[in-house]
Amino acid sequence: MEDQSALLQILAMSLNIPIESFYALDATDEQRKHRVEIGELVEAFEKVEGHIARRRCIDYVKAVASAFR
């Protein structure tokens, strides 16, 4: 699927990691699940229209992340 490859390229660039990281054969099941979730998050975020709505999404994710530190 070409869209998935493009999405992985965008994710790799955003995370500053090589795209090959998504295809690592030695990745654990938990690492694979994590990568799928990142892809789902970015894919859903791309569908959010409007700067204010996207900003709310970012703020929410940051708040949840900081609650677990």
PyMOL Python script that loads the backbone (N, CA, C, O; Angstrom):
from pymol import cmd

cmd.read_pdbstr("""\
ATOM      1  N   MET A   1       0.844  -1.179   0.000  1.00  0.00           N
ATOM      2  CA  MET A   1       0.000   0.000   0.000  1.00  0.00           C
ATOM      3  C   MET A   1       0.889   1.241   0.000  1.00  0.00           C
ATOM      4  O   MET A   1       1.673   1.443   0.928  1.00  0.00           O
ATOM      5  N   GLU A   2       0.777   2.040  -0.993  1.00  0.00           N
ATOM      6  CA  GLU A   2       1.644   3.199  -1.153  1.00  0.00           C
ATOM      7  C   GLU A   2       1.418   4.233  -0.050  1.00  0.00           C
ATOM      8  O   GLU A   2       2.376   4.839   0.429  1.00  0.00           O
ATOM      9  N   ASP A   3       0.168   4.441   0.357  1.00  0.00           N
ATOM     10  CA  ASP A   3      -0.125   5.414   1.408  1.00  0.00           C
ATOM     11  C   ASP A   3       0.565   5.040   2.710  1.00  0.00           C
ATOM     12  O   ASP A   3       1.059   5.906   3.431  1.00  0.00           O
ATOM     13  N   GLN A   4       0.595   3.752   3.005  1.00  0.00           N
ATOM     14  CA  GLN A   4       1.231   3.298   4.237  1.00  0.00           C
ATOM     15  C   GLN A   4       2.740   3.552   4.190  1.00  0.00           C
ATOM     16  O   GLN A   4       3.336   3.951   5.190  1.00  0.00           O
ATOM     17  N   SER A   5       3.343   3.323   3.050  1.00  0.00           N
ATOM     18  CA  SER A   5       4.779   3.587   2.901  1.00  0.00           C
ATOM     19  C   SER A   5       5.079   5.069   3.083  1.00  0.00           C
ATOM     20  O   SER A   5       6.052   5.440   3.740  1.00  0.00           O
ATOM     21  N   ALA A   6       4.233   5.913   2.494  1.00  0.00           N
ATOM     22  CA  ALA A   6       4.425   7.357   2.640  1.00  0.00           C
ATOM     23  C   ALA A   6       4.249   7.767   4.098  1.00  0.00           C
ATOM     24  O   ALA A   6       5.000   8.601   4.603  1.00  0.00           O
ATOM     25  N   LEU A   7       3.274   7.192   4.766  1.00  0.00           N
ATOM     26  CA  LEU A   7       3.033   7.503   6.170  1.00  0.00           C
ATOM     27  C   LEU A   7       4.228   7.074   7.020  1.00  0.00           C
ATOM     28  O   LEU A   7       4.647   7.802   7.920  1.00  0.00           O
ATOM     29  N   LEU A   8       4.768   5.902   6.738  1.00  0.00           N
ATOM     30  CA  LEU A   8       5.933   5.443   7.480  1.00  0.00           C
ATOM     31  C   LEU A   8       7.131   6.351   7.249  1.00  0.00           C
ATOM     32  O   LEU A   8       7.907   6.606   8.169  1.00  0.00           O
ATOM     33  N   GLN A   9       7.281   6.834   6.031  1.00  0.00           N
ATOM     34  CA  GLN A   9       8.382   7.759   5.730  1.00  0.00           C
ATOM     35  C   GLN A   9       8.226   9.043   6.532  1.00  0.00           C
ATOM     36  O   GLN A   9       9.198   9.548   7.094  1.00  0.00           O
ATOM     37  N   ILE A  10       7.009   9.574   6.588  1.00  0.00           N
ATOM     38  CA  ILE A  10       6.735  10.787   7.363  1.00  0.00           C
ATOM     39  C   ILE A  10       7.015  10.549   8.850  1.00  0.00           C
ATOM     40  O   ILE A  10       7.625  11.383   9.520  1.00  0.00           O
ATOM     41  N   LEU A  11       6.562   9.402   9.352  1.00  0.00           N
ATOM     42  CA  LEU A  11       6.796   9.074  10.763  1.00  0.00           C
ATOM     43  C   LEU A  11       8.289   8.971  11.062  1.00  0.00           C
ATOM     44  O   LEU A  11       8.774   9.507  12.059  1.00  0.00           O
ATOM     45  N   ALA A  12       9.008   8.274  10.182  1.00  0.00           N
ATOM     46  CA  ALA A  12      10.445   8.109  10.392  1.00  0.00           C
ATOM     47  C   ALA A  12      11.150   9.461  10.428  1.00  0.00           C
ATOM     48  O   ALA A  12      12.001   9.707  11.283  1.00  0.00           O
ATOM     49  N   MET A  13      10.790  10.323   9.500  1.00  0.00           N
ATOM     50  CA  MET A  13      11.398  11.652   9.467  1.00  0.00           C
ATOM     51  C   MET A  13      11.029  12.439  10.722  1.00  0.00           C
ATOM     52  O   MET A  13      11.877  13.119  11.300  1.00  0.00           O
ATOM     53  N   SER A  14       9.766  12.349  11.146  1.00  0.00           N
ATOM     54  CA  SER A  14       9.307  13.085  12.324  1.00  0.00           C
ATOM     55  C   SER A  14       9.986  12.600  13.601  1.00  0.00           C
ATOM     56  O   SER A  14      10.289  13.392  14.493  1.00  0.00           O
ATOM     57  N   LEU A  15      10.219  11.299  13.676  1.00  0.00           N
ATOM     58  CA  LEU A  15      10.838  10.715  14.860  1.00  0.00           C
ATOM     59  C   LEU A  15      12.359  10.682  14.774  1.00  0.00           C
ATOM     60  O   LEU A  15      13.040  10.269  15.713  1.00  0.00           O
ATOM     61  N   ASN A  16      12.886  11.129  13.618  1.00  0.00           N
ATOM     62  CA  ASN A  16      14.329  11.151  13.387  1.00  0.00           C
ATOM     63  C   ASN A  16      14.952   9.761  13.533  1.00  0.00           C
ATOM     64  O   ASN A  16      15.991   9.585  14.170  1.00  0.00           O
ATOM     65  N   ILE A  17      14.282   8.783  12.921  1.00  0.00           N
ATOM     66  CA  ILE A  17      14.784   7.412  12.923  1.00  0.00           C
ATOM     67  C   ILE A  17      14.791   6.896  11.492  1.00  0.00           C
ATOM     68  O   ILE A  17      14.055   7.413  10.651  1.00  0.00           O
ATOM     69  N   PRO A  18      15.595   5.902  11.201  1.00  0.00           N
ATOM     70  CA  PRO A  18      15.570   5.342   9.844  1.00  0.00           C
ATOM     71  C   PRO A  18      14.269   4.592   9.594  1.00  0.00           C
ATOM     72  O   PRO A  18      13.734   3.958  10.503  1.00  0.00           O
ATOM     73  N   ILE A  19      13.761   4.659   8.376  1.00  0.00           N
ATOM     74  CA  ILE A  19      12.502   3.977   8.061  1.00  0.00           C
ATOM     75  C   ILE A  19      12.620   2.476   8.272  1.00  0.00           C
ATOM     76  O   ILE A  19      11.624   1.802   8.537  1.00  0.00           O
ATOM     77  N   GLU A  20      13.825   1.954   8.155  1.00  0.00           N
ATOM     78  CA  GLU A  20      14.041   0.523   8.372  1.00  0.00           C
ATOM     79  C   GLU A  20      13.641   0.084   9.782  1.00  0.00           C
ATOM     80  O   GLU A  20      13.386  -1.096  10.021  1.00  0.00           O
ATOM     81  N   SER A  21      13.588   1.025  10.698  1.00  0.00           N
ATOM     82  CA  SER A  21      13.191   0.704  12.073  1.00  0.00           C
ATOM     83  C   SER A  21      11.791   0.105  12.128  1.00  0.00           C
ATOM     84  O   SER A  21      11.489  -0.712  12.997  1.00  0.00           O
ATOM     85  N   PHE A  22      10.941   0.518  11.193  1.00  0.00           N
ATOM     86  CA  PHE A  22       9.578   0.005  11.181  1.00  0.00           C
ATOM     87  C   PHE A  22       9.508  -1.424  10.663  1.00  0.00           C
ATOM     88  O   PHE A  22       8.513  -2.122  10.861  1.00  0.00           O
ATOM     89  N   TYR A  23      10.567  -1.847  10.004  1.00  0.00           N
ATOM     90  CA  TYR A  23      10.591  -3.183   9.419  1.00  0.00           C
ATOM     91  C   TYR A  23      11.574  -4.109  10.124  1.00  0.00           C
ATOM     92  O   TYR A  23      11.883  -5.187   9.617  1.00  0.00           O
ATOM     93  N   ALA A  24      12.062  -3.701  11.274  1.00  0.00           N
ATOM     94  CA  ALA A  24      13.058  -4.491  11.993  1.00  0.00           C
ATOM     95  C   ALA A  24      12.515  -5.873  12.326  1.00  0.00           C
ATOM     96  O   ALA A  24      11.458  -6.013  12.942  1.00  0.00           O
ATOM     97  N   LEU A  25      13.254  -6.878  11.909  1.00  0.00           N
ATOM     98  CA  LEU A  25      12.836  -8.252  12.155  1.00  0.00           C
ATOM     99  C   LEU A  25      12.994  -8.654  13.611  1.00  0.00           C
ATOM    100  O   LEU A  25      12.307  -9.557  14.089  1.00  0.00           O
ATOM    101  N   ASP A  26      13.888  -7.992  14.310  1.00  0.00           N
ATOM    102  CA  ASP A  26      14.127  -8.348  15.702  1.00  0.00           C
ATOM    103  C   ASP A  26      13.264  -7.552  16.679  1.00  0.00           C
ATOM    104  O   ASP A  26      13.466  -7.633  17.890  1.00  0.00           O
ATOM    105  N   ALA A  27      12.321  -6.797  16.171  1.00  0.00           N
ATOM    106  CA  ALA A  27      11.442  -6.013  17.039  1.00  0.00           C
ATOM    107  C   ALA A  27      10.557  -6.946  17.862  1.00  0.00           C
ATOM    108  O   ALA A  27      10.093  -7.978  17.377  1.00  0.00           O
ATOM    109  N   THR A  28      10.337  -6.563  19.102  1.00  0.00           N
ATOM    110  CA  THR A  28       9.456  -7.356  19.957  1.00  0.00           C
ATOM    111  C   THR A  28       8.007  -7.078  19.572  1.00  0.00           C
ATOM    112  O   THR A  28       7.706  -6.108  18.877  1.00  0.00           O
ATOM    113  N   ASP A  29       7.135  -7.936  20.031  1.00  0.00           N
ATOM    114  CA  ASP A  29       5.704  -7.759  19.761  1.00  0.00           C
ATOM    115  C   ASP A  29       5.221  -6.420  20.316  1.00  0.00           C
ATOM    116  O   ASP A  29       4.404  -5.741  19.694  1.00  0.00           O
ATOM    117  N   GLU A  30       5.729  -6.049  21.484  1.00  0.00           N
ATOM    118  CA  GLU A  30       5.337  -4.773  22.094  1.00  0.00           C
ATOM    119  C   GLU A  30       5.818  -3.595  21.255  1.00  0.00           C
ATOM    120  O   GLU A  30       5.097  -2.608  21.112  1.00  0.00           O
ATOM    121  N   GLN A  31       7.018  -3.683  20.701  1.00  0.00           N
ATOM    122  CA  GLN A  31       7.536  -2.617  19.840  1.00  0.00           C
ATOM    123  C   GLN A  31       6.700  -2.495  18.572  1.00  0.00           C
ATOM    124  O   GLN A  31       6.430  -1.386  18.111  1.00  0.00           O
ATOM    125  N   ARG A  32       6.288  -3.627  18.005  1.00  0.00           N
ATOM    126  CA  ARG A  32       5.447  -3.598  16.802  1.00  0.00           C
ATOM    127  C   ARG A  32       4.099  -2.949  17.109  1.00  0.00           C
ATOM    128  O   ARG A  32       3.612  -2.133  16.328  1.00  0.00           O
ATOM    129  N   LYS A  33       3.505  -3.303  18.227  1.00  0.00           N
ATOM    130  CA  LYS A  33       2.225  -2.711  18.619  1.00  0.00           C
ATOM    131  C   LYS A  33       2.364  -1.198  18.797  1.00  0.00           C
ATOM    132  O   LYS A  33       1.495  -0.428  18.388  1.00  0.00           O
ATOM    133  N   HIS A  34       3.460  -0.795  19.408  1.00  0.00           N
ATOM    134  CA  HIS A  34       3.723   0.634  19.632  1.00  0.00           C
ATOM    135  C   HIS A  34       3.805   1.371  18.295  1.00  0.00           C
ATOM    136  O   HIS A  34       3.244   2.457  18.149  1.00  0.00           O
ATOM    137  N   ARG A  35       4.493   0.790  17.336  1.00  0.00           N
ATOM    138  CA  ARG A  35       4.636   1.416  16.019  1.00  0.00           C
ATOM    139  C   ARG A  35       3.290   1.512  15.305  1.00  0.00           C
ATOM    140  O   ARG A  35       3.004   2.510  14.643  1.00  0.00           O
ATOM    141  N   VAL A  36       2.472   0.480  15.440  1.00  0.00           N
ATOM    142  CA  VAL A  36       1.142   0.514  14.825  1.00  0.00           C
ATOM    143  C   VAL A  36       0.308   1.624  15.450  1.00  0.00           C
ATOM    144  O   VAL A  36      -0.401   2.344  14.747  1.00  0.00           O
ATOM    145  N   GLU A  37       0.393   1.762  16.759  1.00  0.00           N
ATOM    146  CA  GLU A  37      -0.363   2.807  17.447  1.00  0.00           C
ATOM    147  C   GLU A  37       0.095   4.199  17.025  1.00  0.00           C
ATOM    148  O   GLU A  37      -0.728   5.101  16.870  1.00  0.00           O
ATOM    149  N   ILE A  38       1.388   4.379  16.839  1.00  0.00           N
ATOM    150  CA  ILE A  38       1.895   5.668  16.363  1.00  0.00           C
ATOM    151  C   ILE A  38       1.317   5.968  14.991  1.00  0.00           C
ATOM    152  O   ILE A  38       0.883   7.088  14.722  1.00  0.00           O
ATOM    153  N   GLY A  39       1.314   4.963  14.125  1.00  0.00           N
ATOM    154  CA  GLY A  39       0.745   5.139  12.788  1.00  0.00           C
ATOM    155  C   GLY A  39      -0.727   5.488  12.839  1.00  0.00           C
ATOM    156  O   GLY A  39      -1.186   6.357  12.097  1.00  0.00           O
ATOM    157  N   GLU A  40      -1.472   4.823  13.705  1.00  0.00           N
ATOM    158  CA  GLU A  40      -2.902   5.107  13.848  1.00  0.00           C
ATOM    159  C   GLU A  40      -3.121   6.538  14.339  1.00  0.00           C
ATOM    160  O   GLU A  40      -4.020   7.237  13.873  1.00  0.00           O
ATOM    161  N   LEU A  41      -2.295   6.952  15.274  1.00  0.00           N
ATOM    162  CA  LEU A  41      -2.422   8.305  15.818  1.00  0.00           C
ATOM    163  C   LEU A  41      -2.179   9.361  14.748  1.00  0.00           C
ATOM    164  O   LEU A  41      -2.934  10.326  14.633  1.00  0.00           O
ATOM    165  N   VAL A  42      -1.128   9.171  13.973  1.00  0.00           N
ATOM    166  CA  VAL A  42      -0.812  10.136  12.923  1.00  0.00           C
ATOM    167  C   VAL A  42      -1.876  10.117  11.837  1.00  0.00           C
ATOM    168  O   VAL A  42      -2.281  11.169  11.341  1.00  0.00           O
ATOM    169  N   GLU A  43      -2.328   8.927  11.467  1.00  0.00           N
ATOM    170  CA  GLU A  43      -3.359   8.815  10.432  1.00  0.00           C
ATOM    171  C   GLU A  43      -4.652   9.508  10.865  1.00  0.00           C
ATOM    172  O   GLU A  43      -5.283  10.203  10.068  1.00  0.00           O
ATOM    173  N   ALA A  44      -5.041   9.321  12.114  1.00  0.00           N
ATOM    174  CA  ALA A  44      -6.248   9.976  12.620  1.00  0.00           C
ATOM    175  C   ALA A  44      -6.052  11.488  12.699  1.00  0.00           C
ATOM    176  O   ALA A  44      -6.955  12.257  12.369  1.00  0.00           O
ATOM    177  N   PHE A  45      -4.869  11.906  13.136  1.00  0.00           N
ATOM    178  CA  PHE A  45      -4.581  13.330  13.268  1.00  0.00           C
ATOM    179  C   PHE A  45      -4.658  14.038  11.919  1.00  0.00           C
ATOM    180  O   PHE A  45      -5.129  15.172  11.836  1.00  0.00           O
ATOM    181  N   GLU A  46      -4.199  13.375  10.873  1.00  0.00           N
ATOM    182  CA  GLU A  46      -4.246  13.975   9.540  1.00  0.00           C
ATOM    183  C   GLU A  46      -5.673  14.274   9.088  1.00  0.00           C
ATOM    184  O   GLU A  46      -5.882  15.135   8.233  1.00  0.00           O
ATOM    185  N   LYS A  47      -6.643  13.583   9.647  1.00  0.00           N
ATOM    186  CA  LYS A  47      -8.039  13.770   9.260  1.00  0.00           C
ATOM    187  C   LYS A  47      -8.726  14.893  10.047  1.00  0.00           C
ATOM    188  O   LYS A  47      -9.831  15.312   9.702  1.00  0.00           O
ATOM    189  N   VAL A  48      -8.070  15.370  11.092  1.00  0.00           N
ATOM    190  CA  VAL A  48      -8.648  16.443  11.906  1.00  0.00           C
ATOM    191  C   VAL A  48      -8.522  17.752  11.138  1.00  0.00           C
ATOM    192  O   VAL A  48      -7.430  18.150  10.730  1.00  0.00           O
ATOM    193  N   GLU A  49      -9.648  18.407  10.951  1.00  0.00           N
ATOM    194  CA  GLU A  49      -9.648  19.670  10.205  1.00  0.00           C
ATOM    195  C   GLU A  49      -9.616  20.847  11.163  1.00  0.00           C
ATOM    196  O   GLU A  49     -10.267  20.842  12.208  1.00  0.00           O
ATOM    197  N   GLY A  50      -8.857  21.837  10.789  1.00  0.00           N
ATOM    198  CA  GLY A  50      -8.814  23.078  11.559  1.00  0.00           C
ATOM    199  C   GLY A  50      -7.664  23.115  12.552  1.00  0.00           C
ATOM    200  O   GLY A  50      -7.395  22.155  13.275  1.00  0.00           O
ATOM    201  N   HIS A  51      -7.004  24.250  12.558  1.00  0.00           N
ATOM    202  CA  HIS A  51      -5.843  24.447  13.435  1.00  0.00           C
ATOM    203  C   HIS A  51      -6.217  24.299  14.909  1.00  0.00           C
ATOM    204  O   HIS A  51      -5.480  23.670  15.669  1.00  0.00           O
ATOM    205  N   ILE A  52      -7.330  24.857  15.315  1.00  0.00           N
ATOM    206  CA  ILE A  52      -7.727  24.818  16.728  1.00  0.00           C
ATOM    207  C   ILE A  52      -7.992  23.384  17.174  1.00  0.00           C
ATOM    208  O   ILE A  52      -7.571  22.985  18.260  1.00  0.00           O
ATOM    209  N   ALA A  53      -8.677  22.616  16.356  1.00  0.00           N
ATOM    210  CA  ALA A  53      -8.962  21.223  16.696  1.00  0.00           C
ATOM    211  C   ALA A  53      -7.672  20.407  16.775  1.00  0.00           C
ATOM    212  O   ALA A  53      -7.507  19.589  17.680  1.00  0.00           O
ATOM    213  N   ARG A  54      -6.759  20.628  15.830  1.00  0.00           N
ATOM    214  CA  ARG A  54      -5.477  19.913  15.874  1.00  0.00           C
ATOM    215  C   ARG A  54      -4.679  20.297  17.111  1.00  0.00           C
ATOM    216  O   ARG A  54      -4.048  19.448  17.740  1.00  0.00           O
ATOM    217  N   ARG A  55      -4.709  21.582  17.457  1.00  0.00           N
ATOM    218  CA  ARG A  55      -4.001  22.044  18.648  1.00  0.00           C
ATOM    219  C   ARG A  55      -4.555  21.366  19.897  1.00  0.00           C
ATOM    220  O   ARG A  55      -3.794  20.980  20.784  1.00  0.00           O
ATOM    221  N   ARG A  56      -5.881  21.220  19.968  1.00  0.00           N
ATOM    222  CA  ARG A  56      -6.501  20.535  21.113  1.00  0.00           C
ATOM    223  C   ARG A  56      -6.017  19.098  21.207  1.00  0.00           C
ATOM    224  O   ARG A  56      -5.749  18.594  22.298  1.00  0.00           O
ATOM    225  N   CYS A  57      -5.908  18.442  20.060  1.00  0.00           N
ATOM    226  CA  CYS A  57      -5.414  17.058  20.036  1.00  0.00           C
ATOM    227  C   CYS A  57      -3.993  16.990  20.583  1.00  0.00           C
ATOM    228  O   CYS A  57      -3.678  16.141  21.417  1.00  0.00           O
ATOM    229  N   ILE A  58      -3.151  17.878  20.114  1.00  0.00           N
ATOM    230  CA  ILE A  58      -1.758  17.897  20.567  1.00  0.00           C
ATOM    231  C   ILE A  58      -1.686  18.163  22.067  1.00  0.00           C
ATOM    232  O   ILE A  58      -0.949  17.490  22.787  1.00  0.00           O
ATOM    233  N   ASP A  59      -2.446  19.138  22.531  1.00  0.00           N
ATOM    234  CA  ASP A  59      -2.452  19.467  23.956  1.00  0.00           C
ATOM    235  C   ASP A  59      -2.934  18.289  24.799  1.00  0.00           C
ATOM    236  O   ASP A  59      -2.403  18.032  25.879  1.00  0.00           O
ATOM    237  N   TYR A  60      -3.946  17.575  24.297  1.00  0.00           N
ATOM    238  CA  TYR A  60      -4.472  16.418  25.018  1.00  0.00           C
ATOM    239  C   TYR A  60      -3.412  15.324  25.125  1.00  0.00           C
ATOM    240  O   TYR A  60      -3.193  14.778  26.206  1.00  0.00           O
ATOM    241  N   VAL A  61      -2.763  15.005  24.027  1.00  0.00           N
ATOM    242  CA  VAL A  61      -1.753  13.950  24.032  1.00  0.00           C
ATOM    243  C   VAL A  61      -0.601  14.337  24.962  1.00  0.00           C
ATOM    244  O   VAL A  61      -0.106  13.498  25.714  1.00  0.00           O
ATOM    245  N   LYS A  62      -0.178  15.581  24.917  1.00  0.00           N
ATOM    246  CA  LYS A  62       0.890  16.030  25.799  1.00  0.00           C
ATOM    247  C   LYS A  62       0.478  15.939  27.275  1.00  0.00           C
ATOM    248  O   LYS A  62       1.283  15.549  28.121  1.00  0.00           O
ATOM    249  N   ALA A  63      -0.760  16.294  27.577  1.00  0.00           N
ATOM    250  CA  ALA A  63      -1.247  16.230  28.960  1.00  0.00           C
ATOM    251  C   ALA A  63      -1.275  14.785  29.457  1.00  0.00           C
ATOM    252  O   ALA A  63      -0.862  14.505  30.583  1.00  0.00           O
ATOM    253  N   VAL A  64      -1.754  13.882  28.630  1.00  0.00           N
ATOM    254  CA  VAL A  64      -1.796  12.470  29.018  1.00  0.00           C
ATOM    255  C   VAL A  64      -0.378  11.935  29.197  1.00  0.00           C
ATOM    256  O   VAL A  64      -0.105  11.207  30.152  1.00  0.00           O
ATOM    257  N   ALA A  65       0.516  12.289  28.290  1.00  0.00           N
ATOM    258  CA  ALA A  65       1.897  11.830  28.375  1.00  0.00           C
ATOM    259  C   ALA A  65       2.577  12.330  29.655  1.00  0.00           C
ATOM    260  O   ALA A  65       3.291  11.577  30.318  1.00  0.00           O
ATOM    261  N   SER A  66       2.354  13.588  29.991  1.00  0.00           N
ATOM    262  CA  SER A  66       3.011  14.142  31.176  1.00  0.00           C
ATOM    263  C   SER A  66       2.411  13.571  32.469  1.00  0.00           C
ATOM    264  O   SER A  66       3.073  13.567  33.507  1.00  0.00           O
ATOM    265  N   ALA A  67       1.181  13.098  32.411  1.00  0.00           N
ATOM    266  CA  ALA A  67       0.552  12.504  33.590  1.00  0.00           C
ATOM    267  C   ALA A  67       1.215  11.176  33.967  1.00  0.00           C
ATOM    268  O   ALA A  67       1.117  10.734  35.112  1.00  0.00           O
ATOM    269  N   PHE A  68       1.890  10.540  33.000  1.00  0.00           N
ATOM    270  CA  PHE A  68       2.517   9.253  33.233  1.00  0.00           C
ATOM    271  C   PHE A  68       4.015   9.368  33.506  1.00  0.00           C
ATOM    272  O   PHE A  68       4.705   8.350  33.573  1.00  0.00           O
ATOM    273  N   ARG A  69       4.519  10.560  33.661  1.00  0.00           N
ATOM    274  CA  ARG A  69       5.970  10.729  33.935  1.00  0.00           C
ATOM    275  C   ARG A  69       6.238  10.767  35.396  1.00  0.00           C
ATOM    276  O   ARG A  69       7.390  10.901  35.809  1.00  0.00           O
TER     277      ARG A  69
END
""", "prot")
cmd.dss("prot")
cmd.show_as("cartoon", "prot")
cmd.util.cbc("prot")
cmd.orient("prot")
